Amino acid sequence: MIELKNNPAGNFFLLAGPCVIEGEEMAMRIAERVAGITERLRVPYVFKGSYRKANRSRADSFTGIGDEKALKVLKKVHDTFGIPTVTDIHASDEAEMAAEYVDILQIPAFLCRQTDLLVAAAKTGKTVNIKKGQFLSPAAMQFAAAKVVEAGNKNVMLTERGTTFGYQDLIVDYRGIPEMQAFGYPVVLDVTHSLQQPNQTSGVTGGIPQLIETVAKAGIAVGADGLFIETHEEPSVAKSDGANMLKLDLLEGLLTKLVRIREAIK
């Protein structure tokens, strides 16, 4: 498993950053600011940014600035701020390429049952974060994790990101967090994707960002090991998932409250 700095006993860790790498300057600004906040609060931090978005509602949606260019930005974040980085991969042949630049390979929720993808990620030796499919029970995630472990890699994290509820909504069943922790892996709550409202008639995914604090507080209260929060300086102009992102200016206040909750339940 990756080594996380500033990890006092019992604290949660944070995976946070923009949905997709929109450019080097933007990524560096966000990374620097979040790194400063988490350093002060002693919250271990992993910078998140997708080098490419393969799953978009419409063909004309922004997908990225170019694979190698975006991956080099992630490497620069790591080298500049000394923090681990995480990015999604979407196909088996992407695993080795992405592993040269980042510390954690993330398996998107829709792809969590793809055996070849899980095995390819495992064989890089990197930590593999598997997002629970919106269509799966928490119990089913033990089999996704087993594919990675059986391929020779015990460095696994599991992420709860909501369960499909009707056509255009998701709900979080917080019972799933301790259920997946029982498998022996750290469990992360993806706060912002749990608040997506997919399948909008406009072809652009909606969201309920005003509930980010509510969902995050509940996740910490039930003992999630980590939180995943997509954040952007101006979500209204973000090129992907702006509808459910947290405005960067709100992050420090939220994390301060969450640290207090975690201290209270220790």
C-alpha positions as CSV (number, residue, x, y, z in Angstrom):
1,M,0.0,0.0,0.0
2,I,1.2,3.5,-0.7
3,E,2.7,5.4,2.2
4,L,0.6,8.4,3.3
5,K,2.2,11.4,5.1
6,N,0.7,13.1,8.1
7,N,-1.4,10.1,9.1
8,P,-2.2,10.4,12.8
9,A,-3.8,7.2,14.2
10,G,-7.5,7.0,13.4
11,N,-7.6,9.9,10.9
12,F,-9.1,9.5,7.4
13,F,-7.3,10.1,4.2
14,L,-8.4,12.2,1.3
15,L,-8.4,11.6,-2.5
16,A,-9.2,15.0,-4.1
17,G,-8.7,17.0,-7.2
18,P,-10.4,17.9,-10.5
19,C,-12.5,15.3,-12.3
20,V,-10.1,15.5,-15.3
21,I,-6.8,17.2,-16.0
22,E,-7.8,20.4,-17.9
23,G,-4.3,21.8,-18.0
24,E,-1.0,21.9,-16.0
25,E,-1.5,25.3,-14.4
26,M,-5.0,24.5,-13.1
27,A,-3.9,21.1,-11.7
28,M,-0.8,22.6,-10.0
29,R,-2.9,25.4,-8.3
30,I,-5.4,22.9,-7.0
31,A,-2.8,20.5,-5.8
32,E,-0.8,23.2,-4.0
33,R,-3.9,24.5,-2.3
34,V,-5.3,21.2,-1.2
35,A,-1.8,20.0,-0.1
36,G,-1.6,23.1,2.1
37,I,-5.0,22.6,3.7
38,T,-4.4,18.9,4.4
39,E,-1.0,19.6,5.8
40,R,-2.4,22.0,8.3
41,L,-5.2,19.6,9.3
42,R,-2.9,16.5,9.2
43,V,-5.1,14.7,6.7
44,P,-3.1,12.3,4.4
45,Y,-3.6,13.5,0.8
46,V,-3.7,11.9,-2.6
47,F,-4.1,14.1,-5.6
48,K,-6.8,12.9,-8.0
49,G,-7.1,13.7,-11.7
50,S,-8.3,11.6,-14.6
51,Y,-5.8,11.8,-17.5
52,R,-8.7,11.0,-19.9
53,K,-12.5,10.6,-19.5
54,A,-13.7,7.6,-21.4
55,N,-17.2,7.5,-20.0
56,R,-19.1,10.6,-21.1
57,S,-22.8,11.1,-21.8
58,R,-22.3,12.7,-25.2
59,A,-19.8,12.3,-28.0
60,D,-19.0,16.0,-28.0
61,S,-18.1,16.1,-24.3
62,F,-14.5,17.0,-23.3
63,T,-12.3,13.9,-22.8
64,G,-8.9,15.3,-22.0
65,I,-5.8,17.3,-23.2
66,G,-4.0,14.2,-24.4
67,D,-3.0,11.0,-22.5
68,E,0.8,11.6,-22.2
69,K,0.5,15.3,-21.6
70,A,-2.0,14.7,-18.7
71,L,0.0,11.9,-17.2
72,K,3.0,14.1,-17.2
73,V,1.0,16.7,-15.2
74,L,0.2,14.1,-12.6
75,K,3.9,13.1,-12.4
76,K,4.8,16.8,-11.9
77,V,2.2,17.1,-9.1
78,H,3.8,14.1,-7.4
79,D,7.4,15.4,-7.8
80,T,6.6,19.0,-6.9
81,F,4.5,18.4,-3.8
82,G,5.7,15.0,-2.7
83,I,2.1,13.6,-2.7
84,P,0.8,10.4,-4.2
85,T,-1.5,10.6,-7.2
86,V,-4.4,8.5,-8.6
87,T,-6.0,8.3,-12.0
88,D,-8.6,6.1,-13.7
89,I,-7.7,3.5,-16.3
90,H,-10.3,2.1,-18.7
91,A,-8.6,-0.8,-20.6
92,S,-6.0,-3.4,-20.0
93,D,-3.4,-1.8,-22.2
94,E,-3.6,1.5,-20.3
95,A,-2.4,0.0,-17.0
96,E,1.3,-0.2,-17.7
97,M,1.3,3.2,-19.3
98,A,-0.4,5.0,-16.4
99,A,1.6,3.1,-13.8
100,E,4.7,4.8,-15.0
101,Y,3.3,8.2,-13.9
102,V,1.0,7.6,-10.9
103,D,0.9,5.8,-7.6
104,I,-2.7,4.4,-7.6
105,L,-4.6,3.0,-10.5
106,Q,-8.4,3.5,-10.2
107,I,-10.9,1.1,-11.7
108,P,-14.1,3.0,-12.7
109,A,-17.4,1.7,-11.2
110,F,-18.8,0.6,-14.5
111,L,-15.7,-1.5,-15.1
112,C,-15.2,-3.1,-11.7
113,R,-16.1,-6.6,-13.0
114,Q,-13.7,-6.5,-15.9
115,T,-11.3,-9.3,-15.1
116,D,-8.6,-8.4,-17.7
117,L,-8.6,-4.8,-16.5
118,L,-8.2,-5.8,-12.8
119,V,-5.5,-8.3,-13.5
120,A,-3.6,-5.8,-15.7
121,A,-3.7,-3.2,-12.9
122,A,-2.6,-5.7,-10.3
123,K,0.4,-6.8,-12.3
124,T,1.8,-3.2,-12.3
125,G,2.4,-3.6,-8.5
126,K,0.6,-0.3,-7.9
127,T,-2.2,0.2,-5.4
128,V,-5.5,-0.6,-7.1
129,N,-8.6,1.4,-6.0
130,I,-11.7,-0.4,-7.2
131,K,-14.9,1.6,-7.3
132,K,-18.1,-0.4,-6.5
133,G,-20.4,-0.6,-9.4
134,Q,-23.7,1.3,-9.0
135,F,-25.4,-2.0,-9.8
136,L,-23.5,-4.2,-7.2
137,S,-24.0,-5.1,-3.6
138,P,-21.1,-4.4,-1.2
139,A,-20.7,-8.1,-0.7
140,A,-20.0,-8.6,-4.4
141,M,-16.9,-6.4,-4.2
142,Q,-14.9,-9.2,-2.4
143,F,-14.7,-11.0,-5.8
144,A,-13.4,-7.9,-7.6
145,A,-10.7,-7.5,-4.9
146,A,-9.9,-11.2,-5.1
147,K,-9.0,-10.9,-8.8
148,V,-6.3,-8.3,-7.9
149,V,-5.0,-10.3,-5.0
150,E,-4.9,-13.6,-6.9
151,A,-2.9,-11.8,-9.6
152,G,-0.2,-11.2,-7.0
153,N,-1.1,-7.7,-5.6
154,K,-2.5,-7.3,-2.1
155,N,-2.5,-3.5,-2.3
156,V,-6.3,-3.0,-2.8
157,M,-8.7,-0.2,-1.8
158,L,-12.5,-0.3,-2.3
159,T,-14.7,2.7,-3.0
160,E,-18.4,3.2,-2.3
161,R,-19.9,5.6,-4.8
162,G,-23.6,5.1,-4.5
163,T,-26.2,2.7,-5.9
164,T,-28.5,3.4,-8.7
165,F,-32.0,4.4,-7.5
166,G,-34.4,4.7,-10.4
167,Y,-33.1,6.2,-13.6
168,Q,-31.7,9.5,-12.5
169,D,-30.5,9.2,-8.9
170,L,-28.1,7.4,-6.6
171,I,-28.3,6.6,-2.9
172,V,-25.5,5.6,-0.4
173,D,-26.2,2.6,1.8
174,Y,-23.8,3.3,4.6
175,R,-24.0,-0.3,5.8
176,G,-21.8,-1.1,2.9
177,I,-18.8,0.6,4.4
178,P,-18.2,-1.7,7.4
179,E,-19.4,-4.6,5.2
180,M,-16.5,-4.0,2.7
181,Q,-14.1,-3.2,5.5
182,A,-14.6,-6.7,6.8
183,F,-12.8,-8.0,3.7
184,G,-9.6,-6.4,5.1
185,Y,-9.2,-3.5,2.7
186,P,-9.4,0.3,3.3
187,V,-12.8,1.6,2.2
188,V,-13.2,5.0,0.7
189,L,-16.5,7.0,0.3
190,D,-16.7,8.8,-3.0
191,V,-18.8,11.7,-1.8
192,T,-19.2,13.7,-5.0
193,H,-20.0,10.9,-7.4
194,S,-22.6,9.6,-5.0
195,L,-24.4,12.8,-5.6
196,Q,-24.6,12.6,-9.3
197,Q,-27.9,12.6,-11.2
198,P,-27.1,10.7,-14.4
199,N,-29.2,10.2,-17.5
200,Q,-30.5,13.7,-17.8
201,T,-32.4,14.5,-21.0
202,S,-29.8,17.2,-21.9
203,G,-27.1,14.6,-22.1
204,V,-25.1,16.3,-19.3
205,T,-25.0,14.6,-15.9
206,G,-26.6,16.6,-13.0
207,G,-25.8,16.6,-9.3
208,I,-26.7,17.7,-5.8
209,P,-23.6,19.5,-4.5
210,Q,-25.5,21.1,-1.6
211,L,-25.5,17.6,0.0
212,I,-21.7,17.1,-0.1
213,E,-21.3,18.0,3.5
214,T,-24.1,15.8,4.6
215,V,-22.8,12.7,2.8
216,A,-19.2,13.3,3.9
217,K,-20.2,13.8,7.6
218,A,-22.2,10.5,7.5
219,G,-19.3,8.7,5.9
220,I,-16.8,9.8,8.5
221,A,-19.3,9.0,11.3
222,V,-19.7,5.4,10.2
223,G,-15.9,5.0,10.0
224,A,-14.9,5.3,6.3
225,D,-11.1,5.0,6.0
226,G,-10.9,7.7,3.3
227,L,-13.0,10.2,1.3
228,F,-13.0,10.9,-2.4
229,I,-14.0,14.5,-3.3
230,E,-13.7,16.1,-6.7
231,T,-13.0,19.8,-6.4
232,H,-12.5,22.7,-8.7
233,E,-11.9,26.4,-8.4
234,E,-15.1,27.1,-10.4
235,P,-17.3,24.0,-10.8
236,S,-19.6,25.9,-13.1
237,V,-17.0,26.0,-15.8
238,A,-15.4,22.6,-15.1
239,K,-15.1,20.5,-18.2
240,S,-16.4,17.3,-16.6
241,D,-18.7,16.6,-13.6
242,G,-19.0,20.3,-12.6
243,A,-22.6,19.7,-11.4
244,N,-21.5,17.6,-8.4
245,M,-18.1,19.0,-7.6
246,L,-17.2,20.9,-4.4
247,K,-16.0,24.5,-4.9
248,L,-12.4,24.6,-3.8
249,D,-13.0,27.5,-1.4
250,L,-15.3,25.3,0.7
251,L,-12.9,22.4,1.1
252,E,-11.0,23.6,4.2
253,G,-14.2,24.4,6.2
254,L,-15.6,21.0,5.3
255,L,-12.4,19.1,6.2
256,T,-12.1,21.0,9.5
257,K,-15.6,19.7,10.5
258,L,-14.8,16.2,9.4
259,V,-11.6,16.0,11.4
260,R,-13.6,17.0,14.5
261,I,-16.1,14.3,13.8
262,R,-13.4,11.7,13.4
263,E,-11.8,12.8,16.7
264,A,-15.2,12.6,18.5
265,I,-15.8,9.0,17.5
266,K,-12.3,7.6,18.1
